[in-house]
C-alpha cells in the first residue's frame, strides 16, 4: 500500500478516483490498496458465497463484498474484504456511496503485502468504530483468527475446525471448504 495524499473524509467521499484502482482513507491519509491475487479472491469468494447462502435461509442480515467503503470514523474509510450487517438495513444502504452503518463482522483475507502493523491498525479502527468481530483469514497458513477486541485473538482455527460465530446462529464453515 502506498500513501499518496492527506484528505478530509468529505473530500475522500467525493474524490474522482481512477476506476481501476482501490483506495481507503486511513485517519486522513489516502491509501491506494493493491489488487488481490487469485488465492485471496478465491477464499473471499467462498466466504461470501457461504454467507450469502446462510442469509438466504436465515434472513437476519446481509453480506457485502469489498467494493463498499465503511465510514468507521470522521476521517477513516475502510473496505473489509467481506462485511456482515445484521438486521434489515436495505433501505438505509440502497443509495449509499460510503456506508454509514458499521458492520457487525468484518473479514480480512490477509495478503502477503500486509504487515502486522497495518493489520493491527485496521483492527483498532474496526473495534473503535463498533465492529463486534473481525475474522483474519490467512490463506497461506490455512488459518482463521477470530477477534472480538484489538489486543489478542479470541480463537485461532486450523484444519479440521469450522468458522462460526454467536452472531450467526447455525452458520459453520469448515476451514477445509474455505481453503478448498
C-alpha positions as CSV (number, residue, x, y, z in Angstrom):
1,X,0.0,0.0,0.0
2,X,1.3,3.4,-0.9
3,X,0.3,6.6,0.9
4,X,-0.2,9.5,-1.5
5,X,-2.2,12.3,0.0
6,X,-4.0,13.6,3.1
7,X,-7.8,14.2,2.7
8,X,-10.8,15.1,4.8
9,X,-13.5,12.5,4.8
10,X,-15.8,14.7,2.8
11,X,-13.1,15.2,0.2
12,X,-12.5,11.4,0.1
13,X,-16.1,10.6,-0.3
14,X,-16.3,12.8,-3.4
15,X,-12.8,12.2,-4.8
16,X,-12.6,11.4,-8.5
17,X,-10.9,8.1,-8.1
18,X,-9.5,6.2,-11.1
19,X,-11.7,3.3,-12.0
20,X,-9.0,0.6,-12.0
21,X,-7.6,1.5,-8.5
22,X,-8.8,0.9,-5.0
23,X,-8.5,3.4,-2.1
24,X,-9.1,3.7,1.6
25,X,-8.8,6.6,4.0
26,X,-6.6,5.8,7.0
27,X,-7.2,8.5,9.6
28,X,-7.0,11.2,6.9
29,X,-4.3,9.6,4.8
30,X,-5.2,8.5,1.3
31,X,-4.1,4.9,0.8
32,X,-4.0,3.1,-2.6
33,X,-4.6,-0.6,-2.0
34,X,-3.2,-3.3,-4.2
35,X,-5.4,-5.6,-6.2
36,X,-5.6,-9.1,-4.6
37,X,-4.2,-12.2,-6.1
38,X,-6.2,-15.3,-7.3
39,X,-6.0,-17.3,-4.0
40,X,-7.1,-14.2,-2.0
41,X,-10.1,-13.7,-4.3
42,X,-10.9,-17.4,-4.2
43,X,-11.1,-17.5,-0.4
44,X,-13.0,-14.3,-0.3
45,X,-15.5,-15.6,-2.9
46,X,-16.1,-18.8,-1.0
47,X,-16.7,-17.0,2.3
48,X,-19.1,-14.6,0.5
49,X,-21.0,-17.4,-1.2
50,X,-21.3,-19.4,2.1
51,X,-22.5,-16.3,4.0
52,X,-24.9,-15.3,1.1
53,X,-26.4,-18.8,1.2
54,X,-26.7,-18.6,5.0
55,X,-28.6,-15.3,4.8
56,X,-31.0,-16.8,2.2
57,X,-32.2,-19.3,4.8
58,X,-31.6,-17.1,7.8
59,X,-32.8,-13.6,6.9
60,X,-31.2,-11.8,9.8
61,X,-28.9,-9.6,7.7
62,X,-26.7,-9.5,4.6
63,X,-23.2,-9.9,3.4
64,X,-21.3,-7.4,1.3
65,X,-18.0,-7.6,-0.7
66,X,-15.0,-5.3,-0.5
67,X,-16.3,-2.9,-3.1
68,X,-18.0,-1.0,-0.3
69,X,-16.3,1.6,1.9
70,X,-17.5,2.0,5.5
71,X,-17.3,5.3,7.5
72,X,-15.5,4.0,10.6
73,X,-14.8,7.5,11.9
74,X,-14.9,11.1,10.6
75,X,-11.6,10.5,8.9
76,X,-11.4,6.8,8.3
77,X,-12.9,4.8,5.4
78,X,-12.2,1.1,5.3
79,X,-13.2,-1.6,2.9
80,X,-13.2,-5.1,4.6
81,X,-13.0,-8.0,2.2
82,X,-16.3,-9.3,3.4
83,X,-18.7,-7.5,5.8
84,X,-21.8,-8.7,7.6
85,X,-24.5,-6.2,8.5
86,X,-27.3,-7.6,10.7
87,X,-30.9,-6.5,10.6
88,X,-32.9,-5.2,7.7
89,X,-30.9,-2.2,6.7
90,X,-31.5,-2.4,2.9
91,X,-33.4,0.9,2.7
92,X,-30.6,2.8,4.5
93,X,-28.0,1.3,2.2
94,X,-29.6,1.3,-1.2
95,X,-28.1,4.6,-2.4
96,X,-25.1,4.8,-0.1
97,X,-21.7,5.6,-1.7
98,X,-20.0,5.3,1.6
99,X,-21.8,3.0,4.1
100,X,-22.6,4.8,7.3
101,X,-23.5,1.6,9.1
102,X,-20.8,-0.3,11.0
103,X,-20.8,-4.0,10.1
104,X,-21.1,-6.5,12.9
105,X,-18.4,-8.7,11.3
106,X,-15.5,-7.6,9.2
107,X,-13.5,-10.3,7.4
108,X,-10.0,-9.6,6.1
109,X,-8.2,-12.1,3.9
110,X,-4.6,-11.4,4.5
111,X,-2.3,-10.5,1.6
112,X,1.4,-11.2,1.6
113,X,2.0,-7.4,1.3
114,X,0.2,-6.6,4.6
115,X,2.4,-6.0,7.6
116,X,1.4,-6.8,11.2
117,X,1.4,-3.1,11.9
118,X,-1.2,-2.4,9.2
119,X,-3.3,-5.3,10.3
120,X,-3.4,-4.2,13.9
121,X,-4.1,-0.6,12.9
122,X,-7.2,-1.9,11.0
123,X,-8.2,-4.0,14.0
124,X,-8.1,-1.0,16.3
125,X,-10.1,1.1,13.8
126,X,-12.7,-1.6,13.4
127,X,-13.3,-2.1,17.1
128,X,-13.2,1.6,17.9
129,X,-16.0,2.0,15.3
130,X,-18.1,-0.7,16.9
131,X,-17.4,-3.8,14.9
132,X,-18.2,-6.9,17.1
133,X,-16.0,-9.5,15.4
134,X,-13.1,-9.4,12.9
135,X,-12.1,-12.6,11.1
136,X,-8.4,-12.6,10.0
137,X,-8.1,-15.2,7.3
138,X,-4.7,-16.4,6.3
139,X,-4.9,-18.5,3.0
140,X,-1.2,-19.3,3.1
141,X,-1.2,-20.8,6.7
142,X,-4.8,-22.0,6.1
143,X,-5.8,-20.5,9.5
144,X,-8.5,-18.1,10.7
145,X,-8.2,-15.9,13.8
146,X,-11.4,-14.6,15.4
147,X,-11.0,-11.3,17.2
148,X,-13.6,-9.6,19.4
149,X,-11.2,-6.9,20.7
150,X,-8.0,-5.4,19.3
151,X,-5.4,-6.9,21.7
152,X,-5.4,-10.7,21.1
153,X,-7.5,-13.1,19.1
154,X,-10.2,-15.0,20.9
155,X,-9.7,-18.1,18.9
156,X,-7.3,-19.4,16.2
157,X,-8.9,-22.0,14.0
158,X,-6.9,-24.6,12.0
159,X,-7.6,-27.5,9.7
160,X,-10.4,-29.7,10.9
161,X,-12.3,-26.8,12.6
162,X,-15.2,-24.6,11.4
163,X,-15.6,-20.9,11.2
164,X,-18.6,-20.0,13.3
165,X,-20.0,-17.0,15.3
166,X,-22.5,-16.5,18.0
167,X,-23.7,-13.6,15.9
168,X,-24.7,-16.0,13.1
169,X,-26.7,-18.9,14.8
170,X,-26.4,-22.1,12.7
171,X,-23.5,-20.8,10.5
172,X,-20.5,-23.1,10.3
173,X,-18.0,-23.1,7.5
174,X,-15.4,-25.9,7.7
175,X,-11.9,-24.5,7.0
176,X,-11.3,-27.4,4.6
177,X,-14.2,-25.9,2.5
178,X,-13.0,-22.3,2.9
179,X,-9.5,-23.2,1.7
180,X,-10.6,-25.8,-0.9
